Amino acid sequence: MFAIIIVCVALVASLVIVIRIATYGGSVIKPDFRKALERINRGNMFSFLLENKFWYNSNIVGYYIILFMWISIVVTTLCLILI
């Protein structure tokens, strides 16, 4: 039961992250990651992490992995409903 709660919280948190990056970046498919991450980290004491190229690239990769995960969840759910 505890694992189900953790998975649900992780799914909701990942959806919120994707929505925030898409909103601040200006697009869902190809957002401006630099602008989105600067806006999210505004006032954050760890904002110096934006200067690290590996951290920036890992955020881009993570964004697309989470986005494709949510697209596959929606498509699978729609297929199950239609069948």
C-alpha positions in Angstrom: 0.0 0.0 0.0 2.9 2.3 0.9 4.5 1.7 -2.5 1.3 2.7 -4.3 1.2 6.0 -2.4 4.8 6.7 -3.3 4.2 5.9 -7.0 1.1 8.1 -7.1 3.0 11.0 -5.4 5.8 10.6 -7.9 3.4 10.6 -10.9 1.7 13.8 -9.7 5.0 15.5 -8.9 6.4 14.6 -12.4 3.2 16.0 -14.0 3.6 19.2 -12.1 7.2 19.5 -13.2 6.4 18.9 -16.9 3.6 21.5 -16.7 5.8 24.1 -15.0 8.6 23.7 -17.6 6.2 23.8 -20.5 4.5 26.9 -19.1 7.6 28.8 -18.4 9.4 27.6 -21.5 6.6 28.5 -23.8 6.0 25.1 -25.5 5.3 21.5 -24.6 7.3 19.9 -27.4 10.3 22.2 -27.5 10.4 24.6 -24.5 13.1 27.1 -23.8 14.8 25.2 -21.0 17.2 27.9 -20.1 14.4 30.4 -19.5 12.1 27.9 -17.8 14.8 26.7 -15.4 15.9 30.3 -14.6 12.3 31.2 -13.8 11.8 28.1 -11.6 15.1 28.7 -9.8 14.5 32.4 -9.2 15.2 33.1 -5.6 16.6 29.6 -5.1 20.0 29.5 -3.4 21.0 26.6 -5.7 20.4 28.5 -8.9 24.1 28.3 -9.7 23.4 24.8 -10.9 22.2 26.3 -14.2 25.8 27.0 -15.1 26.6 23.3 -15.0 26.2 21.9 -18.6 25.7 18.3 -17.4 22.9 19.4 -15.0 21.2 21.4 -17.7 21.4 18.5 -20.2 20.1 16.0 -17.6 17.1 18.3 -17.0 16.3 18.2 -20.8 16.6 14.4 -20.9 14.5 14.0 -17.8 11.8 16.3 -19.2 11.4 14.3 -22.3 11.4 11.0 -20.5 8.7 12.2 -18.2 6.7 13.8 -21.1 6.8 10.5 -23.1 5.9 8.5 -20.0 2.8 10.7 -19.6 1.9 10.5 -23.3 2.2 6.7 -23.1 0.0 6.6 -20.0 -2.7 8.7 -21.7 -2.6 6.7 -24.9 -2.8 3.4 -23.1 -5.7 4.6 -21.0 -7.5 5.8 -24.1 -6.9 2.5 -25.8 -8.3 0.6 -22.8 -11.4 2.8 -22.6 -12.1 2.3 -26.3 -11.6 -1.4 -26.3 
